[in-house]
Amino acid sequence: MMGIVTEIQRFSLKDGPGIRTTVFLKGCNASCKWCHNPETLSPNPELMVYPVRCVQCGACRDFDPTTAKQLPPPREELSPQNVARCFSGALAVAGREMSASQVLDEVFQDSDYYSDSGGGLTISGGEAMLQDEFCRELLSGCKEKGISTAIETNLAYDFGKLDELLPFLDLVMADIKLMDPQTHMEYVGIDNRQILENAEKLGVLEFPRIFRTPVIPGVNDSPEEISRIAAFVARHTAGLLYYELLNFNPLGDSKYNALNMNNPFRDYRPLDDADMESLAHAAAQAGIPIKSG
């Protein structure tokens, strides 16, 4: 079983309980305007160019760098062979094909840390469920080794896909970004009806879950919007670990530049601590555990 992997991040502390290895899969069915991992949006490998990292070695050119007009050269002049020669990180490819066994070999290296900390494997994206069969291979492989498993997902797909994976999962972490369908379509690029329906189904099943909202300035950073989401989350509390507010992350801008993409939220900044505390207070009125950061 082969998949397209963007990154394997070891010793992750923010993608579920304990020390985890997070496997980021490539491709997403949403297009959040504030996405801080734009390299995961396309399902295909993509060239990323970081001119500031270039050491002018000329390895990406087939001739003497002293005669080169531009280093690194324009994207259209680069071949896979040119990119592979770059050792400085100025040229990189986001996304590589890997087998499930290759990924699991890396995951298993930190088994002792998982058992000591209560951690394990987290599959993320993009949207991991675009490669649901690959996910199944990774999750079942971890279960055979007694390693805890989790998935980060937007829930925007037929619930049957996720239902088939639940026997191999210990935790589902899902985003609920906005309640209004039109605003959701405007900023996320997809309707939220299926997302909310699937969130309800997880609640009815009482499956262990964390719901999260990335707090985006000018989009969903009002107490009214956060209260609406928290009230929805509170409709089913069995199995709910907590509802988490994630402050806006502006650190993806260099990735947009490397991909030659426009970043609509380039000039936006995270909320200050007082505003995040105010939103956490509003969410807590729903009577559910709140985590904010």
PLY file of the C-alpha trace (Angstrom):
ply
format ascii 1.0
element vertex 293
property float x
property float y
property float z
element edge 292
property int vertex1
property int vertex2
end_header
0.00 0.00 0.00
1.48 3.34 -1.11
0.63 6.86 0.01
1.80 10.42 -0.57
3.42 11.74 2.61
4.33 15.39 3.18
6.21 14.99 6.44
6.81 12.63 9.35
7.20 14.67 12.52
8.66 12.82 15.48
8.42 13.92 19.12
5.27 15.93 18.45
3.57 17.28 21.59
0.61 19.11 20.04
-1.19 16.44 18.02
-2.78 14.44 20.81
-1.76 13.14 24.24
1.81 12.23 25.10
4.78 12.07 22.76
3.61 11.28 19.26
4.77 10.78 15.72
2.57 12.77 13.35
2.35 11.61 9.75
1.16 14.39 7.44
-0.53 13.10 4.30
-0.81 15.19 1.15
-4.05 16.45 -0.35
-7.08 18.25 1.09
-10.74 18.55 0.11
-11.03 21.99 1.74
-9.29 25.27 0.94
-9.16 27.27 4.16
-7.98 30.75 3.29
-5.79 30.83 6.41
-4.18 27.40 5.95
-0.69 27.38 7.50
0.31 24.15 5.73
-0.36 25.04 2.07
2.07 22.37 0.91
-0.51 19.77 1.98
-3.39 21.13 -0.14
-2.55 19.56 -3.49
-2.53 15.75 -3.67
0.55 15.83 -5.89
4.22 16.47 -5.09
5.16 20.15 -5.47
8.36 22.11 -5.83
9.21 24.52 -3.00
11.87 27.20 -3.61
13.64 29.03 -0.75
16.10 31.50 -2.38
17.34 32.72 1.01
18.81 29.26 1.65
20.75 29.20 -1.61
24.54 29.03 -1.15
25.27 29.75 -4.84
26.92 26.36 -5.37
25.46 25.88 -8.84
24.47 22.25 -8.20
21.00 22.98 -9.56
22.59 24.22 -12.76
24.45 22.03 -15.20
27.31 24.50 -15.59
29.68 26.86 -13.73
27.70 28.88 -11.14
29.83 31.94 -11.86
28.15 32.20 -15.25
24.63 31.58 -13.95
22.23 34.46 -14.39
20.02 33.40 -11.50
20.37 30.97 -8.61
18.23 29.14 -7.92
16.94 29.17 -11.51
13.27 29.79 -12.42
10.87 26.98 -11.61
10.19 26.18 -15.24
13.89 25.47 -15.81
14.20 22.94 -13.01
14.07 19.19 -13.51
13.75 16.56 -10.75
17.46 15.86 -11.23
18.33 19.52 -10.63
16.24 19.61 -7.47
17.77 16.41 -6.15
21.25 17.95 -6.36
20.37 20.76 -3.94
21.87 20.08 -0.51
21.20 23.48 1.10
17.39 23.22 1.25
16.87 26.00 -1.27
15.01 23.51 -3.46
12.69 20.90 -1.97
9.77 18.76 -3.03
6.70 18.65 -0.81
5.29 15.14 -0.94
6.88 11.77 -1.54
5.48 8.35 -2.24
6.05 5.95 0.63
4.84 2.48 1.44
2.93 1.83 4.65
5.80 -0.33 5.87
8.30 2.49 5.29
6.19 4.89 7.34
5.62 2.34 10.10
9.35 1.64 10.32
9.83 5.29 11.30
6.86 5.29 13.66
8.04 2.17 15.50
11.45 3.72 16.26
9.92 5.68 19.14
7.74 2.95 20.64
9.34 3.30 24.08
8.45 7.00 24.20
4.83 6.24 23.34
4.42 3.71 26.12
6.11 5.95 28.69
4.12 9.09 27.82
0.77 7.74 26.64
1.52 8.88 23.10
1.45 7.14 19.75
0.71 7.76 16.08
-1.33 10.70 14.79
-2.31 10.85 11.12
-2.88 14.35 9.83
-3.00 16.29 6.57
-4.19 18.05 4.47
-7.14 15.76 4.92
-5.92 12.30 5.86
-9.16 10.61 4.81
-8.44 11.33 1.15
-6.03 8.42 1.57
-8.29 6.33 3.79
-6.97 2.93 2.66
-3.42 4.05 3.40
-4.61 5.27 6.80
-6.09 1.87 7.51
-2.76 0.20 6.82
-0.92 2.57 9.17
-3.50 2.35 11.93
-3.86 -1.42 11.84
-0.08 -1.78 11.80
0.18 0.30 14.96
-2.63 -1.61 16.65
-0.77 -4.86 16.05
2.13 -3.36 18.02
-0.08 -1.98 20.79
0.58 1.65 19.80
-2.14 4.22 20.46
-3.60 5.92 17.38
-5.32 9.19 16.55
-6.43 11.09 13.46
-6.83 14.79 12.71
-9.68 15.35 10.27
-12.17 17.88 8.91
-15.04 15.31 8.77
-16.03 16.48 5.26
-16.74 13.09 3.68
-19.10 10.15 3.95
-19.09 8.93 7.55
-18.76 5.34 6.38
-15.10 5.96 5.56
-14.32 7.00 9.12
-16.57 4.34 10.61
-14.44 1.64 8.99
-11.36 3.05 10.73
-12.83 3.52 14.21
-11.86 -0.03 15.34
-8.22 0.97 14.74
-8.47 4.42 16.35
-8.28 5.57 19.97
-9.01 9.24 19.32
-10.54 11.51 16.68
-9.55 15.19 16.60
-11.84 17.22 14.38
-12.20 20.89 13.46
-15.43 22.83 13.63
-14.50 26.18 12.16
-17.81 27.99 11.64
-21.50 27.29 12.15
-22.97 29.47 9.39
-22.93 27.49 6.12
-22.47 30.51 3.84
-19.56 31.90 5.83
-18.07 28.41 5.99
-18.27 28.13 2.21
-16.68 31.57 1.80
-13.64 30.87 3.98
-13.25 27.09 3.91
-14.41 26.40 0.36
-16.85 23.61 1.26
-20.26 23.28 2.88
-20.32 22.40 6.58
-23.51 20.31 6.63
-21.69 16.98 6.34
-19.09 18.09 8.89
-21.73 18.84 11.51
-23.66 15.65 10.75
-20.52 13.55 11.19
-19.65 15.36 14.42
-23.12 14.43 15.68
-22.59 10.79 14.72
-19.32 10.65 16.66
-21.19 12.08 19.64
-23.94 9.51 19.43
-21.32 6.76 19.30
-19.63 8.33 22.35
-16.31 7.87 20.59
-13.27 9.53 22.26
-12.87 12.88 20.53
-11.53 16.41 20.70
-13.22 19.21 18.78
-11.13 22.22 17.87
-11.62 25.65 16.36
-8.74 27.58 14.79
-9.49 31.15 15.89
-9.05 33.39 12.85
-9.03 37.20 13.18
-12.05 38.74 11.51
-13.60 35.37 10.68
-14.69 33.50 13.83
-13.03 35.40 16.67
-16.21 36.73 18.27
-17.63 35.39 21.56
-20.95 34.85 19.77
-19.46 32.53 17.14
-17.35 30.57 19.62
-20.38 30.23 21.91
-22.42 28.80 19.04
-19.77 26.21 18.27
-19.33 25.31 21.94
-23.09 24.85 22.35
-23.08 22.47 19.38
-20.16 20.50 20.81
-21.96 20.28 24.18
-24.93 18.44 22.67
-23.06 15.18 23.28
-20.56 15.04 26.14
-19.91 11.30 26.56
-16.50 10.58 25.04
-15.67 14.28 24.65
-12.22 15.01 26.09
-12.43 18.77 25.57
-13.13 21.60 23.14
-9.95 23.42 22.10
-9.42 26.94 20.78
-6.30 27.24 18.62
-4.90 30.72 18.13
-4.24 31.83 14.55
-0.92 30.53 13.22
0.86 33.01 10.89
3.97 30.89 10.33
2.97 29.44 6.97
3.86 32.55 4.97
7.30 31.29 3.95
5.65 28.16 2.57
3.28 30.24 0.42
6.29 32.09 -0.97
8.14 28.84 -1.60
5.14 27.47 -3.51
4.60 30.75 -5.39
1.10 31.00 -3.90
-0.84 33.98 -2.59
-1.44 34.08 1.17
-4.74 35.93 1.87
-3.91 36.16 5.58
-0.30 37.32 5.22
-0.83 40.50 7.26
-2.91 38.92 10.05
-1.55 38.24 13.52
-2.60 35.95 16.41
-5.05 37.20 19.03
-3.55 38.48 22.27
-3.87 36.50 25.49
-6.73 38.58 26.85
-8.87 38.02 23.75
-8.19 34.28 23.79
-9.12 34.14 27.48
-12.36 35.98 26.72
-13.25 33.47 24.01
-12.38 30.55 26.30
-14.68 32.04 28.94
-17.50 32.32 26.39
-17.00 28.69 25.33
-16.95 27.48 28.94
-20.52 28.67 29.42
-21.57 25.57 27.46
-20.47 23.48 30.43
-17.75 21.48 28.68
-13.97 21.24 29.29
-12.10 23.98 27.40
-8.46 24.13 26.33
-7.03 27.29 24.82
-3.64 28.12 23.32
0 1
1 2
2 3
3 4
4 5
5 6
6 7
7 8
8 9
9 10
10 11
11 12
12 13
13 14
14 15
15 16
16 17
17 18
18 19
19 20
20 21
21 22
22 23
23 24
24 25
25 26
26 27
27 28
28 29
29 30
30 31
31 32
32 33
33 34
34 35
35 36
36 37
37 38
38 39
39 40
40 41
41 42
42 43
43 44
44 45
45 46
46 47
47 48
48 49
49 50
50 51
51 52
52 53
53 54
54 55
55 56
56 57
57 58
58 59
59 60
60 61
61 62
62 63
63 64
64 65
65 66
66 67
67 68
68 69
69 70
70 71
71 72
72 73
73 74
74 75
75 76
76 77
77 78
78 79
79 80
80 81
81 82
82 83
83 84
84 85
85 86
86 87
87 88
88 89
89 90
90 91
91 92
92 93
93 94
94 95
95 96
96 97
97 98
98 99
99 100
100 101
101 102
102 103
103 104
104 105
105 106
106 107
107 108
108 109
109 110
110 111
111 112
112 113
113 114
114 115
115 116
116 117
117 118
118 119
119 120
120 121
121 122
122 123
123 124
124 125
125 126
126 127
127 128
128 129
129 130
130 131
131 132
132 133
133 134
134 135
135 136
136 137
137 138
138 139
139 140
140 141
141 142
142 143
143 144
144 145
145 146
146 147
147 148
148 149
149 150
150 151
151 152
152 153
153 154
154 155
155 156
156 157
157 158
158 159
159 160
160 161
161 162
162 163
163 164
164 165
165 166
166 167
167 168
168 169
169 170
170 171
171 172
172 173
173 174
174 175
175 176
176 177
177 178
178 179
179 180
180 181
181 182
182 183
183 184
184 185
185 186
186 187
187 188
188 189
189 190
190 191
191 192
192 193
193 194
194 195
195 196
196 197
197 198
198 199
199 200
200 201
201 202
202 203
203 204
204 205
205 206
206 207
207 208
208 209
209 210
210 211
211 212
212 213
213 214
214 215
215 216
216 217
217 218
218 219
219 220
220 221
221 222
222 223
223 224
224 225
225 226
226 227
227 228
228 229
229 230
230 231
231 232
232 233
233 234
234 235
235 236
236 237
237 238
238 239
239 240
240 241
241 242
242 243
243 244
244 245
245 246
246 247
247 248
248 249
249 250
250 251
251 252
252 253
253 254
254 255
255 256
256 257
257 258
258 259
259 260
260 261
261 262
262 263
263 264
264 265
265 266
266 267
267 268
268 269
269 270
270 271
271 272
272 273
273 274
274 275
275 276
276 277
277 278
278 279
279 280
280 281
281 282
282 283
283 284
284 285
285 286
286 287
287 288
288 289
289 290
290 291
291 292
